[in-house]
């Protein structure tokens, strides 16, 4: 039986761990958290940081896996690239991993290849921030160059010169550097794709719902996004150009795009499966394509092609949060599973957890997934179901 090493064992990695086992492969999971949700489903576990290259390499020497993969997180991508090259595994290259995880290098690379992006400035210290803040006119987005999950992202008003915004963003960067970017205004979407032998196949276009300013936390998604054909073709073209520019020659990608009055502009490209259960659930429900299986097969050296068919329905996820306080209970009606479109619901926080302000994706306390004839219908079903749930806060 072939072994697959999965880096990361959080709830977002659970679907790919389960998929590995469904495919009669051995699932070996590494995570620093001894209580990681994914450990419940693994054949073998290692309690190590997925950023500790030496320990990950020792696991590979011991287990000799056929592939090393992750899902829904950028954090281990550079190590996956290094390990792939060192042990001759089918992974993204190290160079492409760096370009797709360091937001500054990503910006420079896309700019060089004339891919439309927001204006940006690298900030390395306090003086940089003070003297360069107004080089970008208007409201700005401040973000760490190396974080994910909306951590450290904040909208700064044009007249706000407080260093507090800089310190907040910097505190979420492993290397202490941030970007100042122009605020793009428009409709935010994402594109799910898979690249095979340097050819990128667009699998789905996803509409994104966020909290808006100041932190832009993702609170929902639905497939398929309701785009006109002209816009859809532009989105597909810019996605393929961005992925090619970053040197991604194989594997899944999750590309975030803002549809501005000047046309689509790339926000970020993740060289991995999309998070928030987009790749693992929504794509399959809506379009009948199992991206997880394709990624696993490609990683173990199998020849693959996305099996596009005529299935085109809607799928959506809606996250929910609550006001700050102690979570005392979540009352879910028994009838919820019989409500229109219902597919899945899960709580992400335990009772008696203290809830903080909504500043990152970790602030979300649960989600609902629904299906429908269209993405909008599926999302509306999520909202209707959510309205029947009572959240008790003390």
N, C-alpha and C positions, 0 to 999 in steps of 0.2 A: 504494500500500500504506500502510495506516495505521500510525503509529508509536506504540509504547507505551514510556513511560519508567518503568523499574523502579528504585526506590530501594533499594539493597542488593544485594550479589552473593554473599552467603555461601551455604553449602550448603543452608540452609533456604529461600533464594530460588530455587535452581536449578529446582525443579518449576514455578514460575510462569513463569520465563524460557522453559523448554522448552514450556510450554503456549501462550505467546504465539506462538512460532514454529510450533507445530502448527496454530494457527489462521490461518496465513498472514499474520501481522502482524509488523512489524519490532520487534525487541527491542533497546532502548537501555538499557544498565545503568550505573548510577552507584554507585561504592563507593570509599572512601578507600584500600582495600588493593589494591595493584597485582597481587597474587597471588590475588585473590578467585576462588573456584571458579566463580562464575556467569559470569565473563568468558569462559570457554571456550565458552559456548553463545550468547553475545550477538552480535547483528549489528554493534553499535557500542558502545564503552565510553568512559566518562569516569571518570578517577581523581580523584574529589573526595569530600569528606565529604557524607553525606546530610543532615547538620545545617547545612551552609553554604548558607543560603537564597539569597544573592546568586549563587553559582555555579550552583545548581540553576535559578534563574530564567534565567540566561544560556543554559543548555542548552535550556530551553523556548523561548526567543526564537529560538535557532538551529535547533532541530529541529522545532518546532511539533507536538508529539505530540498524539494524540487523547485520551490519558489518561496520568495519572501514578499509579502504584500501588506497593504494597510487599506483603510477606507475612511473617507470623510474627515481626514485630518492632514494638515501639511507638515506637522511636527517631525515625523520620522523620514520624510522624503529624501533628504540629503544622505542619510545613512543608507537608505534603500539603494540609492544611486551608487554610492561607494561600494557597498557590498555586492551589488549586481556586477559591477566591473571586476571586482577582486575575485569573485567566485564563479564568474561566467554564468550568471543567472539572467533570465529575461526580465529586466527592469528598465525603468527610465535611466538615462545617463546621469552621471553626477553633475555635469555642466547644466543640463536641462533642469535638474532638480534645484540647483542654486538659483537659476534664472526664474523659476516659478515659485520660489518660497521667499526670496528677498525682494520686497516690493520696490526698492530703489533700483536694483539691478534689472528687475522686470521692466520698470518704466524706461530705463536707458535703452534696453534691448528693443522694446517695442517702438520707441521713438526713432531709433536708428533705422528700423525697417519701415518707418512711415505708417505705423498702425495708429489710428486716432486714439488718444488718451487725454486725461486731464493735465493741465499745467501742474508742475510739481517742483518742490525744492527739498533737498536733503538738509536735515537739521541735526548737527552732531553735538551741540552744547548750548548753554543758555545764551551766549552772545550771538550765536547763529540765529536763534529764535528771535531775539530782540531786534536784530538789524535786518533780518530777511523776511519777517512776518508780512510786511506790506508790499513785498515784491509781487505777490499775487493779489490782485485787486478784488475786492468784494469779500463775501463770506468764504471761509476756508474749512476744509476737513483736515484735522490733525490725526495721524494714525501711526502706530509703531510699524517699522519696516518688516517685522518678523513675527507677527502674531496672527491669530485667527479667531473666529467666533465673535467678531465685533468687539473684542477686548481692546480697550485703549483708544477707540475711535470717538471723536467728539467734533461737533460743529462749532466753529468759533466765529462770532459776529465780526464784521469788518472793523469795528471800533474797539474790540476787546483785545487789550494788550497784556492781560494778566499771564504771568508765568505759570499759574496753577494748571492751565490747560496743557502746557508743555510737560510739566511734571507728571500729570495724570497719564498722558500718552506714553511718556518715557518709561514709567513704572511698569508698563506692560510689554516692554521690549527686552529681550534677552541681552542684546548688545547695547541698549541705551540710546538708540537712534530712532528718529521719527521723520515722517514726511509731512510737509504742508502741501495740500493740493487745492486746486480750485473746486468749489462745490458744483458738481454737475447737477443740472436740473432736468428732470424728465421722468420717464417710466423705466424702472429697473427690472431687468429680466436676467435669467441665466440660461446657458446652453449646455446641455449634456451631450457628450460626444465620446467616441472611441477612435483611436488612431491605430491603423493596422498597416505595417510596412510603409510608414510615412504618408499614408492616405487617411485623412480624417473623415469619419462618417458622423453626420449630425443625427442624433437619436431623438432629442426632444428640446423644445423651447419652453422654459418655465417662467411664469409670472411670479414676481416676488412681492410680498407684503411686509413692510417694516413699521417700526414705531415712529419713524421720522426722526427729526432732530430732537435732542442733540446727539444720540448714540446710534440711531439707525439699526436697532436690533431686529433681526429677521423673525417675524411672527407668523408667517404663513407662505405657502407656495401652491400654485396649481398648474397642472399640465392638461391640455395644451394652452399656451398663451394665445390670446385672441389678437393676432397680428395680421395686417394685410399682407398680401403676397409680395409686394415690392419691398416692404420693410423686412419681411422674413428672409428674402434673398440677400439683402444687405447684411443682416445679422449673421447668416450662415457664412458669407464671404469674409467678414471681418474676424469671425471666430477661427476659421481655417487659417487665415493669414497670421493671426496672433499665435496659434499653436505651432505653426511651422517656424515662425520667427524665433520662438523660444527653444527650438531644437527638440521638441517632443515628437518622437518618431513612432512611439507605440504606447498603448495604454489609454485609460479613460481620462477625460478632462472635464472640469466644471468651470465654465467661463462666465464671469459676471459682466454685464453690459448695461450702460445707461443709454436710453433712446432720447437723445437731446434734439433741440431744434436744428442743430448742425449735422445731425445724423448719429448713428450708433458710435459710442466710444467705449473702449475697454476699461473696466474698473480693475479687475484682477483675473488671472488665470490660475486655477488650481490643477496641477497635473495628477489628479486622483479622482476617485469617485465622489460625486456630490454628497454633501452632508444633509442633515435634516430629513433623512429617509427619502430624499428625492430619487437617488439612483437605485436604492434597494427596494422601494415600494412604488412610488408614483409612476416612474417610467414603465414598470412592468404592468401596473394596473391600466394605465392609459394606452400604451403603445404595444404591449405584449413582448417587449424586449427585455431579456434577463441580463442586465449589464454586469451583475456580479458573476454570473457563470461565465460570460465572455471574458471578463478580466482574469478569472482563475485559469481558464483554459489557455488563454494567451500566455499567462505567466509560467505555465508548465510546458510551454513549447508547442501547443497544438495550433493547427491552422484554423482560423476562425473567420466568420463573416457575420455581421449583424443580420438577423433573420427578420427583415422588414415585412410586414403584412398589411392587410387592409384594416386592422383594428385601430381605431382612433377614437378613444373615449376621453373622459375627463377624470382626473384624480387630483386630490388636494390634501394638504395638511394644514391644520390650524393649531398653533401653540396658544396656551393661555397662561396668564400671570395673575397677580393680585397685588393689592396694596401692601406696603411694608408692615411687618408684624409677625406674630407666631402663627404658623399654620396649624389649626386645630382639627380640621377635617375637610374632606371633599365628598359631598353627597351626590352620588350618581344614580339616577332613576333606573329601575330594573328594565324599563322599556327601551333603553338606549340602543340595544343591539338590533331592535326591530325598526328603528327610525330610518328614514330614506337615506340611502347611500352609505350607511355606516359600514366601516371595514375594521377599524382598530382604535383603541384608546389606551393610553398609558400615563400614569403619574410618574413624574421625575423627581419629586420631592416627598420625603416621608413626613408623616404627621409629627408635630412638635419641632419642625424645622423653622428656624427664624428666617423670614424672607426679607431681603434687602431691596433697595431701589433697583429698578430695571436698568442695568448698565451694560449687560452682556448676555449672550445666549444662555449662560449658566443661571440667569434669573428666571428662566421659564419653569413652570411647575408641572406642565403636562401637555399632551397633544391629542388631537383627534385626526384620523385619516378617513376620508370618504371618497366614493366614486360617483360618477354621474355621466350623463350623455355629453357634457362639456366640462371644461375645467371650472368655469364660473359656477355651474350648477353644483359641482362637487364641493366647491368652497362654501357656497351658500348652505349646503347641507351641514358642513362642519360648524358653521356659525349657529344654525338653528339648534343643533345638538348641544353646543356649548351653552346656549341660553337656558338649558334645562338643568345644568349642573350648578350646585351651590357650594361656594368656597367659604369656609369659616376661618376668620382671622381674629386673633385676640391682641 
